Structures are given as C-alpha cells and as structure tokens.
Amino acid sequence: MVGPIVAGAWLYAAGQRAGSTQASHEGATRGPNRMVKTDDQWRRELTPEQYRVLRRKGTETPFSGRFWNTREAGTYLCAGCGQELFASATKFDAGCGWPSFWEAVDPAKVEFHPDDSHGMHRIEVLCSRCGGHLGHVFDDGPEPTGKRYCINSAGLEFRKADR
Ligand SMILES: [Zn+2]
C-alpha cells in the first residue's frame, strides 16, 4: 500500500526541485557541520564562476584559474563554505592547467562520487561540508599517495601561512 504514497511524495519533491528555490544539497547530507543553502542563496553569495563550478559542477578553462601555477605556502579552503581542503605542501605541478594536490588535509573534508558524464568514468571530489563540486581525483599522481586531485581554482580560496 505504500506505492501511491511514495509516488505522490516523489512527484511533490520533483515539483519542488523544478522550482527556483531548489535546495542545493546534492551529494551526501550527513554530518553535524553540514552547510545547506538554497540554490538562490548560493547564486547570491558566490561569484558567477564559483557558482558555475561549485553548484553546477562546471569546469574552468585550463590555465585560466587563480591557482594553477601558485607555489606560496598556505592552505586552500573551499570557496563555498571556508572549510580547509588542501595544504600547499601537497600541491604539485601536474602540467594540466588546474591546481593539483596529492592529498586532502583530512580525508573527512572531501567526499567522492562516481561521475560517468562526458563518456568517461571519473571520481568526482566534493567538499564534505557544503557539497560543492571541486573537481576529480585520478590515480596517476605522485608518491606518497599516487593520487592526483585535479581541482578547479574557482572552487578554492587561499589562506597564506603565518610567518
Ligand atoms: Zn565547502
């Protein structure tokens, strides 16, 4: 007897999603520090490029972002919620035009989702706090992890290390 109720709830939810106040909590929603905002809020608070990358899973043009070639010591934060994501000590030049890291500052700060779009099988990397799309992770990185986190500059902010 749950069929009609579930279908009704689904149709209701689908209708809500089609509206302009779509809640942007795609991806996992667990954790006490989870930041959930509506699509309208994100659109207001982020720059158009940040919004396109973080909330619409866009990809910036290679060699165009702020951080693909930076070497300063510091920490890279999520541009959506400010969570620390990557340390400059794990940044390396992958030659691909996007900032690349071989490890996140803490495995709990990132989440992974399979991404089969564009005819490829890739692993999407998201911020665990706001669910923002950061980029993808590949298995062709350097030691010690062998991972290459290929991240959009638009999804990041940089905080210089204290001296
Ligand atoms: Zn975030």
Residues whose N, C-alpha, C, O or C-beta is under 5 A from the ligand:
A	BS01	ZN	C78 G80 C81 G82 Q83 C127 R129 C130 G131 G132
